[in-house]
Every structure is written in structure tokens, then in C-alpha cells.
Amino acid sequence: MLMVLSVTGAVALAASEPPVAVRDLPAGRYALEIVLATRTRVPVLGAAEGRTTSAVLVEVEPLEGERTGPEAGASGLQRWWLTTCDVTVEGERGPGRVVVPDAFVSAHGTRPATAELLVGDDGLLAREQAPPGRWVEGSPIWRIDLGAQAVGWDPTLRSTVPRRDRDIGVVDWEGDGRPGGTIRLEEIPMFRSVEIHVAQVAHLRLWGTRPEEGDPGGHESPALVGRVEVLALEQRTLSASVPLFAASLRVEPDEAASSFRLMPLGPDADCPQVNTVLLNGEAK
């Protein structure tokens, strides 16, 4: 939504980096914040900048793969389980305020993602492929593929995002009796509140590294920080409670202004703790 970068070509690698101490991401629960910046093309008015912030509860499973010591330079895989807790949208549609209802958020459910720890030659290649950022020389890179997620339509029934509420594949995303997923525009002059029914697809890949230890402010350091790569992003307005707002606007990602951070949580943490940690920077 509210949230395409293609990575092609072979990369010639220099000599392998020397082994580095690899700190695995411990299994447990984390708070993930994804900030996705976008530009919306508005007829006559031009581009409007927006930002969607997703707060996600993450359950990280133990690292898979053969490891032969802390300096072995071996890559490995982790399975993450993601539960969306909150979504906020800022500055995308001009006058008024975009509200993402709780029912829209809850309908995401819990979904898997694959995280890869890349070191040695894999780490060199990863830094060549990743979006521009400040990657510490020799540091391991995490690449987390969140997978393609369709909202408001069923990709097994069609291959493209539907354009109208009667198109094949449109589903009632949150069970409110309306087509697609329902978001609201609040504080609109003359109309106050307008319902927008949308269908969308987004496929994000996160590229992260462990930050430097310690925080002079006394807050918990993030477990990972990094950049967001947008592999797919498309949103269509299927209908609206006020027809004037039913137009589908072209949304483009701004990867340079997008980012993520992963904060550690306690073993029994849930969505309220996710929101608290991301707001205050205080762990557990």
C-alpha cells in the first residue's frame, strides 16, 4: 500500500573477505518497523509524497545450516513468522487523513518469511545487490524476503490486480461485506469520512546488518537495521462510498527514503509491546 527494483547481472568478486565474527540473530520475538516511502502521481497536482509505517510482531526460529564456529563465515537460513500489529499512512492523499482500520490490519494474519544470513563471498555479493546504504565493510548481511502479499483479491483466480469491484478474483478482505480491503479518509472537507475499497499487491525484501553496539541514550540497540527493496507494488481503488474518490492513482516506491529496524522483545511479548518498543525505543 500504501506501501521495481530489478537486480540483474553477474558481479565480479574480489578476493574473499577474511572471516569475521558472526553474531547469529537469536531465536525469539522481535518488533519490526518497516517505513515505506512512496510518491503518488496526482493529475494536475503532480507528485504527493507519502509514508506507510508497519509495526510487526516477529517470531524468529533458530538458524538452519551447518556452522563450524563463530568465524566460519558460513551462511544460513532462518524462518520468520510475521504478525502485523499496526499500519499508519501519512501524507498520501492530500487533504484529510488516511485511517487503516483494525479489521484491515488483523486480516493479514500470520505469515512466513525467509531470512538469509550472508557472509564471506555471499556477503560481498549481497552488498553489491542491496539498495544503496552504509554497509560496514566485512559485516554479515541479512536478506529477508517478505514474499508477495495480495490484499483484497485472490491471486489464484487471476494474475493481475483487479481494477473494478465486480472483477473476477475480488474478495472481501476483512469480512465487512464490501469488496477488497476497506480504508477510510477522515477529516475530508464537505464529506468528513469516505470509505475506499482497494486491491493491492506488495512484495518487499529487506537488507539489514547488525548496528554498532550500545546507545548513549540508554535505549536498546536494534538487532538489525537496513534498507527496503520493492520488488512489486501496485494498488487499485475498486470503489468508494463517494464516487469522487474512486480514482486509482499511480503509486511509486521511494527506496532511498525507506528503511526498517528490528528491536528485541521479551519471550511473551505481543502487539502492545511491539508498539511500545517502536515508539519509545525501550526493549522488553
C-alpha positions in Angstrom: 0.0 0.0 0.0 0.5 2.0 0.8 3.5 0.6 0.5 10.7 -2.0 -9.0 13.8 -2.5 -8.4 15.4 -5.2 -10.5 18.7 -6.7 -9.6 20.4 -8.2 -12.7 23.8 -9.2 -13.9 26.7 -11.1 -12.5 29.1 -9.3 -10.1 32.8 -9.9 -10.3 34.1 -10.5 -6.7 37.4 -9.5 -5.4 39.3 -11.9 -3.2 37.2 -13.4 -0.4 36.9 -11.3 2.7 38.7 -12.6 5.8 36.5 -14.5 8.2 34.6 -12.2 10.7 32.9 -13.0 13.9 29.3 -13.8 13.0 26.7 -13.0 15.6 23.6 -15.0 14.8 20.3 -13.4 15.3 19.0 -15.2 18.4 15.7 -17.0 18.1 12.8 -15.2 19.9 10.4 -12.4 19.5 11.1 -9.0 17.9 9.4 -5.8 16.9 9.8 -5.0 13.2 9.2 -1.5 11.9 9.1 -1.0 8.1 8.9 2.5 6.8 7.9 2.5 3.1 8.1 5.9 1.4 6.1 6.5 -1.8 5.2 9.1 -4.4 1.6 9.2 -5.7 1.1 10.8 -9.1 -1.9 13.1 -8.9 -3.4 14.5 -12.1 -2.7 18.3 -12.4 -1.2 18.5 -8.9 1.8 16.3 -9.7 3.5 14.0 -7.1 2.4 13.8 -3.5 4.8 12.2 -1.0 3.6 9.6 1.5 4.9 7.2 4.1 3.4 3.9 5.3 4.7 2.6 8.6 4.0 -1.0 9.5 4.6 -2.4 13.1 5.0 -6.2 13.0 5.5 -8.8 15.7 8.2 -11.3 14.5 8.9 -14.8 15.8 12.4 -15.8 14.7 13.2 -19.5 14.6 16.8 -20.8 15.2 19.3 -20.5 12.3 19.5 -23.5 10.0 22.6 -24.8 8.2 26.0 -26.2 9.1 28.0 -24.0 11.3 31.6 -24.8 12.3 32.4 -21.9 14.7 31.8 -18.2 15.2 34.4 -17.3 12.5 33.5 -19.9 10.0 31.9 -17.5 7.6 29.0 -19.9 6.8 25.7 -18.5 5.6 22.4 -19.9 6.9 18.7 -19.6 6.8 16.1 -18.5 9.4 12.3 -18.7 9.3 10.5 -15.7 10.5 6.8 -15.5 11.3 5.2 -12.1 10.9 2.0 -10.7 12.5 1.0 -7.2 11.5 0.1 -5.1 14.6 -0.5 -1.6 13.2 -0.3 0.3 9.9 -0.2 4.1 9.7 -0.2 6.2 6.5 1.0 9.8 6.4 0.6 12.5 3.7 -0.5 10.4 0.7 -3.9 11.8 -0.4 -3.7 15.5 0.2 -6.4 16.9 2.4 -7.7 14.7 5.2 -6.2 11.7 6.9 -5.8 8.1 5.9 -7.0 5.6 8.6 -6.2 1.9 8.3 -8.9 0.1 10.4 -8.0 -2.6 12.9 -10.0 -5.1 10.8 -7.9 -4.4 7.8 -4.7 -5.0 9.8 -6.0 -8.2 11.5 -6.9 -9.7 8.2 -3.2 -10.0 7.4 -3.0 -12.9 9.8 0.4 -14.6 10.5 2.6 -15.3 7.5 6.1 -16.8 7.0 9.2 -15.1 5.6 12.7 -16.4 4.8 15.8 -14.7 6.3 19.2 -15.4 4.9 22.5 -14.7 6.8 25.1 -13.9 4.1 28.8 -13.7 5.0 32.1 -14.2 3.1 31.7 -14.2 -0.6 27.9 -14.2 -0.1 28.2 -11.1 1.9 30.3 -9.4 -0.8 27.7 -10.2 -3.4 24.9 -9.1 -1.1 26.4 -5.6 -0.7 26.6 -5.3 -4.5 23.0 -6.3 -4.9 21.5 -4.4 -1.9 19.9 -0.9 -2.2 22.4 1.9 -1.5 23.2 2.2 2.1 26.0 2.3 4.7 27.2 -1.3 4.8 30.0 -1.9 7.3 33.0 -3.5 5.4 33.2 -7.2 6.2 30.0 -7.3 8.2 27.4 -10.1 7.5 24.2 -9.1 5.7 20.7 -10.4 6.4 18.4 -10.6 3.4 14.7 -11.1 4.4 12.2 -11.9 1.7 8.7 -11.0 2.9 7.1 -12.6 -0.1 4.3 -11.2 -2.3 1.1 -10.4 -0.4 -2.2 -9.7 -2.1 -4.8 -7.7 -0.3 -8.5 -7.6 -1.4 -8.1 -10.2 -4.2 -7.2 -13.8 -4.8 -4.1 -14.3 -6.9 -5.0 -18.0 -7.6 -8.0 -16.7 -9.6 -6.2 -14.1 -11.7 -2.7 -12.9 -12.3 -3.1 -9.1 -12.2 -4.6 -6.7 -9.6 -8.3 -6.2 -10.3 -9.5 -2.8 -11.4 -13.2 -2.9 -10.5 -15.2 -4.2 -7.6 -17.0 -6.8 -9.9 -13.8 -8.2 -11.4 -13.1 -11.9 -11.0 -10.8 -12.5 -8.0 -12.0 -9.7 -5.8 -12.6 -10.8 -2.2 -14.0 -9.3 1.0 -10.6 -8.9 2.7 -11.8 -8.3 6.3 -15.3 -9.6 6.2 -17.1 -6.3 6.3 -19.4 -7.0 3.3 -17.5 -4.7 1.0 -15.2 -5.5 -1.9 -11.5 -5.6 -1.4 -9.9 -4.1 1.7 -11.5 -1.1 3.3 -9.6 2.0 4.4 -11.0 5.4 5.4 -10.3 9.0 4.6 -11.1 11.1 7.6 -11.5 14.9 8.1 -12.3 15.5 4.5 -13.9 18.9 3.9 -17.6 18.5 3.0 -17.6 14.7 3.4 -15.9 14.2 6.8 -15.4 10.4 6.2 -15.0 8.4 3.0 -14.6 4.7 2.6 -12.1 3.5 0.0 -12.2 -0.1 -1.2 -8.8 -1.3 -2.5 -7.0 -4.2 -4.1 -3.2 -4.3 -3.9 -0.1 -6.4 -4.1 3.3 -5.7 -2.4 6.5 -7.7 -2.4 9.3 -6.3 -0.2 12.8 -7.6 0.5 14.7 -6.3 3.5 18.5 -5.9 3.5 20.0 -5.4 7.0 23.0 -5.6 9.2 23.8 -5.5 12.9 24.3 -1.9 14.1 27.2 -0.9 16.3 26.8 -1.9 19.9 25.5 0.5 22.5 23.3 3.5 22.7 24.4 6.6 24.5 20.8 7.4 25.3 20.5 4.1 27.2 17.9 2.6 24.9 18.1 -0.9 23.5 20.1 -1.1 20.2 18.2 -2.6 17.2 19.0 -6.2 16.4 19.0 -5.2 12.7 18.7 -2.0 10.7 18.7 -1.6 6.9 17.1 -0.8 3.6 13.9 -1.8 1.8 13.9 -3.2 -1.7 10.5 -3.1 -3.5 10.1 -6.0 -5.9 6.4 -5.3 -6.7 3.9 -2.6 -5.6 0.5 -1.9 -7.1 -2.7 -0.6 -5.7 -6.1 -0.1 -7.3 -9.2 1.6 -6.0 -12.2 -0.7 -6.6 -14.9 1.6 -5.4 -15.6 4.4 -2.8 -18.5 5.5 -0.7 -18.2 8.8 -2.5 -17.5 8.3 -6.3 -15.3 11.4 -6.5 -12.7 9.4 -4.6 -12.8 6.2 -6.7 -9.9 7.0 -9.0 -6.8 4.8 -8.9 -3.7 6.8 -8.5 -0.2 5.7 -9.6 1.9 4.9 -6.6 5.7 4.6 -6.9 8.1 3.5 -4.2 10.9 5.7 -2.9 13.5 3.2 -1.8 16.1 5.8 -0.9 13.7 7.2 1.8 12.5 3.7 3.0 14.1 1.8 5.9 13.5 -0.8 8.6 14.6 -1.7 12.1 14.2 -4.8 14.2 14.1 -4.5 18.0 14.4 -7.3 20.5 11.4 -8.2 22.7 10.7 -10.5 25.7 9.6 -14.1 25.1 5.9 -13.4 25.8 5.6 -10.1 24.0 2.6 -9.3 21.8 1.4 -6.4 19.7 1.0 -3.9 22.6 4.7 -4.4 23.4 5.6 -4.1 19.8 4.0 -0.6 19.6 5.6 0.5 22.9 9.1 -0.6 21.9 8.9 1.0 18.5 7.6 4.2 19.9 9.9 4.6 22.9 12.9 2.5 21.9 12.8 0.6 25.1 13.2 -3.1 25.0 11.2 -5.8 26.8 
